[in-house]
């Protein structure tokens, strides 16, 4: 989990879903919205269609946050300042290991920038 200042709020999430630009990969979908915030904000969404058990959904979500930390996304603050980014896991991502998850997220972030 990221610090609270780096997480998307409920109202911010609603705005992101309505106005955000969408990017796709085989394992993830990404919605991105440039705002006038002072810090980057991120979220991971795992639906019940992807993983039935809450434990499995939380594992995938934690794996996503860890992958972002490994990539060093918060250290590149100048590049991502003001962006709200939400990752949506697809069914195919359920069987990925940590390194594959990290690689998939990194490729998707390259599409955005």
Secondary structure as the mmCIF struct_conf table of DSSP 4:
data_model
#
loop_
_struct_conf.conf_type_id
_struct_conf.id
_struct_conf.beg_label_comp_id
_struct_conf.beg_label_asym_id
_struct_conf.beg_label_seq_id
_struct_conf.end_label_comp_id
_struct_conf.end_label_asym_id
_struct_conf.end_label_seq_id
HELX_RH_3T_P HELX_RH_3T_P1 UNK A 4 UNK A 6
STRN STRN1 UNK A 7 UNK A 7
HELX_RH_AL_P HELX_RH_AL_P1 UNK A 10 UNK A 19
STRN STRN2 UNK A 21 UNK A 24
BEND BEND1 UNK A 26 UNK A 27
STRN STRN3 UNK A 28 UNK A 34
BEND BEND2 UNK A 36 UNK A 36
BEND BEND3 UNK A 38 UNK A 39
STRN STRN4 UNK A 41 UNK A 45
TURN_TY1_P TURN_TY1_P1 UNK A 48 UNK A 50
BEND BEND4 UNK A 52 UNK A 53
HELX_RH_AL_P HELX_RH_AL_P2 UNK A 54 UNK A 71
TURN_TY1_P TURN_TY1_P2 UNK A 72 UNK A 75
HELX_RH_AL_P HELX_RH_AL_P3 UNK A 77 UNK A 80
TURN_TY1_P TURN_TY1_P3 UNK A 81 UNK A 82
STRN STRN5 UNK A 83 UNK A 89
HELX_RH_3T_P HELX_RH_3T_P2 UNK A 91 UNK A 95
HELX_RH_AL_P HELX_RH_AL_P4 UNK A 98 UNK A 112
#
